């Protein structure tokens, strides 16, 4: 139960909210034809890579501190 609460709290972190909003906005703009597929793919890839890269870095740092 604690893990679920912790994950919910992490989901509400500012960068998570920004990532979700940006993803939604670009998906809408791409569906509406306002953004080309290349533009969407470039921005989406950068955002997702940054998001998951920072998550992996946090896990690596947390693992190093516990040893």
N, C-alpha and C positions, 0 to 999 in steps of 0.2 A: 504494500500500500504506500509505503514511503517513497519507493522508486517511482510510482505513478505520480505522486505529488511533486516530486523533484522534476520529472520530465515535463509536467504541465507548467511548472514555474519557468523552466528553461524555454519552453515554447513561447512564453509571453515576453521573453527578453526582447529588447528593442531591435536588435539585428534580425531576429527571427520574424518579427512583425514587418520590418522593412522588406525582407526577402519575400515574404508571402504577398505583400501588397504589390511589390514590383513585378512579381511573377504574374499576378492577376491582371495588372494593368497592361503588361506587354502581351499577355494572351488575348485580352480583349482587343487591343489595337491590331494585333495580327489577324484576328478573326474579322475585324471591321475593314481590313485592307489598308490601314494607315501605316503599317510597318511591314517592310519586306521580310521575307523568310530569313535572309542573311542577317539583317539587322537584329531580328528577334533572337536568332540562334547565337549571335555574338554576345549580346547583352545577357541572355539567359545563362550561357556557359560561364561567363565571368562571375556572375552572381552566385551560381550554384557551386562553382569551384572554390570561390572565396569562403562561402558558408561552410562547406564540408571540410575545406582545408583548415579553417580555424577550429572546427570541432575535433578534427584528428590531432591537431597541435595541443589542444587542451587535454585530450586523453593521454597523449604522450608525456606532457608535463606532469600530469597527475600521477601517472605510473612511475615516473622518475622520483617524485617527491616521497612516495610511500616506501621506497626501497631503502 
